[in-house]
Amino acid sequence: MATNKEALAKGVRTMATSLLFMFLGPGIIYQAFKNSEHPLYIPVLVLGFIAAALAIYFAFKGINRIMNALFDKN
């Protein structure tokens, strides 16, 4: 059984993207709550929630790619 190295590298890159969004999302949400009187409060808060959702999406996608690279029978 051999590991698909190209798929594994793609999965690791996807996990790195997820890691970026894992730090970016909560940071943006924190800044939005810190400046709740600012007129752009709602758009910045929505942007933070989108970044947090993207972190979850890319994490699942990356784990799926890594598992397929390691255990796929092709």
C-alpha positions, 0 to 999 in steps of 0.5 A: 500500500503506497501513499499518494504523495501529491494528494497528501501535499494537497491535504496538508496545504488545505490544513495550512489554509484552515490554520490561517482562518483559525487564527484570522476568524476569532481575531476579526470577531474579537475586534468587531466586539471590541468596537461595537459602536463603530458603524462597520460593526455588523459587516466586520462581525459577519466577515469574522463569522465567515472566516470562522466557517471557512476554517471549519470547512477547510479543516474537514476538507483537509482531513478528508484529503489526507485520509484519502491519500493515506488509505485510498485503495487506488 
